[in-house]
């Protein structure tokens, strides 16, 4: 009994201290006074009661009450403090990444990954990003950021000719600049342009001479405050866009994306209370325009929902009889954003493509689309990157995810604290029934199975029903309960101490091994033998060409060629092995299995020749040297895998058939051809290609001569 009293006394003392602390804080603070009083009043007596019960109860019941004590303690910490908030947020981020397979890219080789298309991205959303390519394009013309507004005007005219649903400029048009009238005219003529603006957490210290007019125009786009809303305003100032641009636009909304306490954006404010009114987020304004509804069709119940009414059923992702959408919001008007992925999840077209004096008549690529214009680069400008559950993404992608959430009607629903506490109570009951009655090994296995089941179950609720349950706290509850019960046995069951110590030792070792297995840097060396197709491509007369160009020009020349050829390899599902000077080595059939790998390589070779002709045509007009390439293709057994040393390795091919492909490339010079394939490849593709038989040749490493063919084209 003495062995029991010491640890129990410590626990009781901690609970008593927390109880008196809660009572003291309750006396000092007026806000949340009831919460602190409840916490203090409950924690102290609970500590005393459990101390008495532990001492007097038979040993077989101690585990049950430890389980219940952990439940009480963690329930209080979970519901009345923010100590576990960071872990819960992290568990939500984990579920986001686990749910979305489109964000799992496959590593093909060092520096090369294969990304999958995100199936959750709405086709209506297109980001016209001011990206790296746009900066390079404008820089080449001597145009630096911020771009003159005349280019935004040209952009607006061109995009508007494609008849999109809306055009959103996530660019702050706050200060008067040259081209303002021209831009206002383009915006007005387009009739579907939306602008955003920032709310400030502090008073705006810039004295705009036309601020009264701006505010008058801004106040036309606001909603009455819910009478039950007693929250305080967290913004202090606002800077609307220029008056002429507001008048010309179809609508405006604020663009604020507020991060959580850990700096990660998981929510977006759909409304902000300012001077006794609700002002709408630009995302909500865009949604209203998409459905063709007015402010009269909006109902706001703070802490519950924003209801969109009288919606066209044909535009709803999940039509209902009421033709309504309820967007769940918290007490500050924030909506949980159901992110679909990280950077690049939405359709993206570089901004400079649209800076064009022509029009898009007859081209429906932008018809009924939501075109969003914003910074989409990390170099050349102050970046607009913000943290998301998937890591750094651009601000416009946060807006795109918010719009995507509403259009898809795929809202996140967080369980209330009471609902989560009921789950924790159920866990406590199950643990209290089974863990104390099992051996240490059996209870460990059971606990691990339960943890896996609960984690997977929480994930499945999130994935299929968009329901967010508490995950980290129940896991901590389970681990802590198990640890306390086992620790109690260690203290009070001396005869099993050695056995328990050995069990924990094995458990820790298993955990370390599991972490090592998860570490991608521990990839083993080795390969496997497979039937693959390899392609070698080389530039003829490269030395003489290099003598005609400066080193800088040569690098630029070569990069254009290599980029074009590489794009074709990737587009035909091939794997780029390496660049060997000006030569290219690629293969098909690994790591992704391809039944028609030989045909894919032949298609790639023919496309390379077509692309080379296209590039040469441009270079001829630019008075630059043209290139002539030779390509060799072979199919056969090859060894593929990670090869090298433990410190440096490559995913590559080895074998005689690889060498044959390389020699066929060089054989083009003898027969004055461009593409030579071996008979081994020909047997796989003969029903699909047009070839010319060249010869029988003997190559090093082959006992028998090899028949070779010139690849001319495809039969289809």
Residue pairs with C-beta under 8 A, 6 or more apart in sequence:
1 55
3 491
3 492
4 54
4 55
4 62
4 491
4 492
5 55
7 487
7 488
7 491
8 50
8 51
8 54
8 55
9 51
11 47
11 50
11 51
11 69
12 47
12 48
12 50
12 51
13 47
14 47
15 43
15 44
15 46
15 47
15 48
15 50
15 73
16 43
16 44
16 47
16 48
18 39
18 40
18 43
18 44
18 47
19 39
19 40
19 41
19 42
19 43
19 44
19 45
19 46
19 47
20 40
20 44
21 40
22 36
22 37
22 39
22 40
22 41
22 43
23 36
23 37
23 40
23 41
23 44
24 40
25 36
25 40
26 33
26 36
26 37
26 40
29 36
35 80
36 80
38 80
39 76
39 80
42 72
42 76
43 73
43 76
46 69
46 72
50 65
50 69
53 65
54 62
54 65
57 65
59 492
60 436
62 436
62 488
63 432
63 435
63 436
63 485
63 488
64 432
64 433
64 436
66 481
66 484
66 485
66 488
67 428
67 431
67 432
67 435
67 436
67 481
67 485
68 428
68 432
70 428
70 477
70 480
70 481
70 484
71 424
71 425
71 427
71 428
71 477
74 84
74 424
74 473
74 476
74 477
74 480
75 421
75 424
75 425
77 83
77 84
77 473
78 84
78 417
78 420
78 421
78 424
78 470
78 473
79 417
79 421
82 261
84 472
84 473
84 476
85 261
86 261
86 262
87 472
87 473
87 476
88 470
88 471
88 472
88 473
89 260
89 262
89 264
89 266
90 472
91 458
91 471
91 472
92 266
92 389
92 468
92 471
93 264
93 266
93 389
93 390
95 458
95 459
95 462
95 463
95 468
95 471
96 339
96 389
96 390
97 103
97 389
97 390
98 459
98 463
99 459
99 462
99 463
100 118
100 120
100 340
100 341
100 390
101 116
102 115
102 116
102 117
102 118
102 119
102 120
102 340
102 341
102 345
103 118
103 341
103 342
103 345
103 390
104 116
105 113
105 114
105 115
105 116
106 113
106 114
106 591
106 592
107 113
107 520
108 114
108 575
108 576
108 591
108 651
109 575
109 576
109 577
109 650
109 651
109 652
110 650
110 651
112 575
112 576
114 592
115 344
118 340
118 341
118 345
118 346
120 340
120 341
120 345
120 404
120 408
120 410
121 340
121 341
121 345
121 346
121 347
121 404
122 346
122 403
122 404
122 407
122 408
123 347
123 369
124 165
124 290
124 368
124 369
124 370
124 407
125 346
125 347
125 369
125 370
125 372
125 400
125 403
125 404
125 407
126 164
126 346
126 347
126 348
126 349
126 366
126 369
126 370
126 371
126 372
127 346
127 347
127 348
127 349
127 372
127 374
127 376
127 396
127 397
127 400
128 155
128 159
128 348
128 349
128 350
128 351
128 353
128 354
128 371
128 372
128 373
129 348
129 349
129 350
129 351
129 373
129 374
129 375
129 376
129 377
129 394
129 396
130 145
130 147
130 351
130 373
130 374
130 375
130 376
130 377
130 381
131 348
131 350
131 351
131 376
131 377
132 377
132 379
132 380
133 350
133 352
134 350
134 351
134 352
134 376
134 377
135 145
135 377
135 379
135 380
135 381
137 350
137 352
138 144
138 145
138 147
138 352
139 380
143 151
145 380
145 381
148 177
148 178
148 179
149 173
149 177
149 178
149 179
149 180
149 182
149 183
150 178
150 179
150 182
150 183
151 355
152 169
152 171
152 179
152 183
152 186
152 373
153 179
153 182
153 183
153 185
153 186
154 186
154 355
154 356
154 357
155 351
155 354
155 355
155 373
156 167
156 183
156 186
156 187
156 190
156 193
157 186
157 189
157 190
157 359
158 354
158 355
158 356
158 357
158 358
158 359
158 360
159 167
159 190
159 354
159 360
159 366
159 371
160 167
160 186
160 189
160 190
160 191
160 192
160 193
161 359
161 360
161 361
162 359
162 360
162 363
162 364
162 365
162 366
162 367
162 369
163 360
163 366
163 367
163 368
164 192
164 366
164 367
164 368
164 369
164 370
164 371
165 192
165 289
165 290
165 368
165 369
165 370
166 192
166 193
166 194
166 250
166 286
166 289
166 290
166 370
166 371
167 190
167 192
167 193
167 194
167 371
167 373
168 193
168 194
168 195
168 196
168 282
168 286
168 370
168 371
168 372
168 373
168 399
169 193
169 194
169 195
169 196
169 373
169 374
170 196
170 255
170 282
170 372
170 373
170 374
170 375
170 395
170 396
170 399
171 373
171 374
171 375
172 196
172 197
172 198
172 239
172 241
172 255
173 183
173 195
173 241
173 242
173 245
174 197
174 239
174 240
174 241
174 242
175 242
176 242
180 242
180 244
180 245
181 244
183 245
184 244
184 245
184 247
184 248
185 248
187 193
187 245
187 248
187 249
188 247
188 248
191 250
192 250
192 289
193 248
193 249
193 250
194 249
194 250
194 251
194 252
194 253
194 282
194 285
194 286
194 289
195 241
195 245
195 246
195 249
195 251
195 252
195 282
196 241
196 252
196 253
196 254
196 255
196 282
197 218
197 238
197 239
197 240
197 241
197 252
197 253
197 254
197 255
198 238
198 239
198 254
198 255
198 256
199 235
199 237
199 238
199 254
199 256
199 272
199 274
199 279
200 235
200 236
200 237
200 238
200 239
201 234
201 235
201 236
202 236
202 237
203 236
203 237
204 237
204 238
204 239
206 239
208 214
208 239
210 242
210 243
213 243
214 239
214 240
214 241
214 242
214 243
214 246
215 238
215 240
217 240
217 243
217 246
217 247
218 238
218 240
218 246
218 252
218 279
219 277
221 251
221 252
221 253
221 279
221 280
221 285
221 295
222 277
222 278
222 279
222 280
223 271
223 277
223 278
223 279
223 280
223 295
223 298
223 300
224 277
224 278
225 273
225 276
225 277
225 278
226 278
226 300
226 301
226 302
228 301
228 302
228 303
229 273
229 302
229 303
229 331
231 273
231 302
231 331
231 332
233 273
233 274
233 275
234 272
234 332
235 256
235 272
235 274
238 254
238 274
238 279
240 246
240 252
241 249
241 252
246 252
250 289
251 285
251 286
251 288
251 289
252 282
252 285
253 279
253 280
253 281
253 282
253 283
253 284
253 285
253 286
254 269
254 272
254 279
254 280
254 281
254 282
255 281
255 282
255 395
255 399
256 269
256 272
256 281
257 265
257 268
257 386
257 395
257 398
257 399
258 265
258 267
258 268
258 269
258 334
259 265
259 386
259 387
260 266
260 267
263 387
264 387
264 388
264 389
265 337
265 386
265 387
265 388
265 398
266 336
266 337
266 339
266 388
266 389
267 330
267 334
267 335
267 336
267 337
268 281
268 283
268 334
268 335
268 337
268 398
268 399
268 402
269 281
269 332
269 333
269 334
269 335
270 280
270 281
270 283
270 284
270 306
270 327
270 329
270 333
270 334
270 335
270 402
271 278
271 279
271 280
271 281
271 284
271 300
271 306
271 329
271 333
272 278
272 279
272 281
272 333
273 279
273 333
278 300
278 333
280 288
281 402
282 399
283 399
283 402
283 403
283 406
284 306
286 370
286 403
287 308
287 403
287 406
287 407
288 294
288 295
288 297
288 298
288 308
290 315
290 370
290 407
291 308
291 311
291 312
291 315
292 312
293 308
293 309
293 310
293 311
297 308
297 309
297 310
297 311
298 306
298 307
298 308
298 309
299 305
299 306
299 307
299 309
300 306
300 307
300 333
301 307
302 329
302 331
302 333
303 329
303 330
303 331
304 328
304 329
305 326
305 327
305 328
305 329
306 326
306 327
306 329
306 333
306 335
307 324
307 325
307 326
307 327
308 324
308 325
308 327
309 322
309 323
309 324
310 323
310 324
311 323
311 324
311 325
312 323
313 319
313 323
316 323
316 325
316 409
317 407
317 408
317 409
317 410
318 409
325 406
325 409
327 335
327 406
327 411
328 335
328 336
328 411
328 412
328 413
329 335
335 402
335 405
335 406
335 411
336 411
336 412
336 414
336 468
337 398
337 401
337 402
337 405
337 412
338 401
338 404
338 405
338 408
338 410
338 411
338 412
338 466
339 388
339 389
339 390
339 401
340 401
340 404
341 390
342 388
342 390
342 391
342 393
343 390
343 391
343 392
343 393
343 394
343 397
345 397
345 400
345 401
346 397
346 400
346 404
348 376
351 373
351 376
360 366
370 403
372 396
372 399
372 400
373 396
374 384
374 394
374 395
374 396
374 399
375 381
375 382
375 383
375 384
375 394
375 395
375 396
376 394
376 396
377 383
378 385
383 394
384 394
384 395
384 396
385 392
385 393
385 394
385 395
386 392
386 393
386 394
386 395
386 398
387 393
388 397
388 398
388 401
405 411
405 412
410 466
411 466
412 466
412 467
412 468
413 465
413 466
413 467
413 468
414 468
415 423
415 467
415 468
415 469
415 470
420 469
420 470
420 473
423 469
423 470
423 474
424 470
424 473
424 474
424 477
427 454
427 474
427 477
427 478
428 477
428 481
430 450
431 450
431 478
431 481
431 482
434 443
434 446
435 443
435 446
435 447
435 481
435 482
435 485
436 485
438 446
440 486
440 489
440 496
440 499
440 500
440 503
441 503
443 482
443 485
443 486
444 482
444 503
444 507
447 478
447 479
447 482
450 478
451 475
451 478
451 479
454 471
454 474
454 475
454 478
455 471
455 475
458 469
458 471
461 467
461 468
461 469
462 468
462 469
486 500
489 496
489 500
490 496
490 497
490 500
490 501
493 500
516 522
523 642
523 649
524 642
525 641
525 642
525 643
525 644
525 645
525 646
525 649
526 641
526 642
527 639
527 640
527 641
527 642
527 643
527 654
528 639
528 640
528 641
529 637
529 638
529 639
530 589
530 590
530 637
530 638
530 640
531 589
531 635
531 636
531 637
531 638
532 587
532 588
532 589
532 590
532 597
532 635
532 636
532 638
532 640
532 653
533 587
533 588
533 589
533 597
533 598
533 600
533 601
533 633
533 634
533 635
533 681
533 684
534 585
534 586
534 587
534 601
534 633
534 634
534 635
534 638
534 653
534 657
534 658
534 661
535 569
535 574
535 584
535 585
535 586
535 587
535 588
535 601
535 604
535 605
535 631
535 632
535 633
535 661
536 583
536 584
536 585
536 631
536 632
536 633
536 661
536 662
536 664
536 665
537 565
537 583
537 584
537 586
537 605
537 608
537 629
537 630
537 631
537 632
537 665
538 582
538 583
538 584
538 629
538 630
538 665
538 666
539 545
539 561
539 582
539 583
539 627
539 628
539 629
540 627
540 628
540 629
540 630
540 668
540 669
541 628
542 581
542 582
545 554
545 557
545 625
545 627
546 554
548 625
549 557
549 625
557 624
557 625
558 582
560 615
561 582
561 612
561 615
561 627
562 579
562 584
564 611
564 612
564 615
565 584
565 608
565 611
566 576
566 584
568 604
568 607
568 608
568 611
569 575
569 576
569 584
569 586
569 604
570 576
572 588
572 600
572 601
572 603
572 604
572 607
573 588
573 592
573 594
573 600
574 586
574 587
574 588
574 600
574 601
574 604
575 586
575 587
575 588
575 590
575 591
575 592
575 651
576 584
576 585
576 586
577 585
577 586
577 587
577 650
577 651
577 652
577 653
578 585
578 650
578 652
579 585
583 665
585 653
585 662
586 601
586 604
587 601
587 638
587 640
587 653
588 594
588 597
588 598
588 600
588 601
588 604
589 597
590 640
591 640
591 651
594 600
596 684
597 635
598 633
598 635
598 681
598 684
598 685
599 684
599 685
599 688
599 689
601 633
601 635
601 681
602 633
602 677
602 681
602 685
602 688
602 689
602 711
602 714
603 714
605 631
605 633
605 675
605 711
606 675
606 711
606 713
606 714
608 629
608 631
609 629
609 631
609 674
609 675
612 627
612 628
612 629
615 627
616 626
616 627
619 625
619 626
619 627
620 626
628 674
629 674
630 665
630 666
630 668
630 669
630 673
630 674
630 675
630 676
631 665
631 668
631 674
631 675
631 676
632 661
632 662
632 663
632 664
632 665
632 666
632 667
632 668
632 675
632 676
632 677
633 661
633 664
633 675
633 676
633 677
633 678
633 681
633 711
634 657
634 658
634 660
634 661
634 664
634 677
634 678
634 680
634 681
635 657
635 678
635 680
635 681
635 684
636 655
636 656
636 657
636 660
636 680
637 655
637 657
638 653
638 654
638 655
638 657
638 658
639 653
639 654
639 655
640 651
640 652
640 653
640 654
641 651
641 652
642 649
642 650
642 651
643 649
643 650
643 651
643 652
643 654
644 650
656 701
656 702
657 680
659 699
659 700
659 701
660 678
660 699
660 701
660 702
660 706
661 678
663 699
663 700
664 676
664 677
664 678
664 708
665 676
667 676
667 697
667 708
668 674
668 675
668 676
671 694
671 695
671 710
673 694
673 710
674 710
675 710
675 711
676 694
676 708
676 709
676 710
676 711
677 685
677 691
677 708
677 709
677 711
678 706
678 707
678 708
678 709
679 706
679 707
679 708
679 709
680 706
682 689
682 691
682 707
682 709
687 715
688 714
688 715
688 716
689 711
689 712
689 713
689 714
689 715
690 711
690 712
690 713
690 714
690 715
691 709
691 710
691 711
691 712
692 709
692 710
692 712
693 707
693 708
693 709
694 708
694 709
694 710
695 707
695 708
696 705
696 706
696 707
696 708
697 705
697 706
697 708
698 704
698 705
698 706
699 706
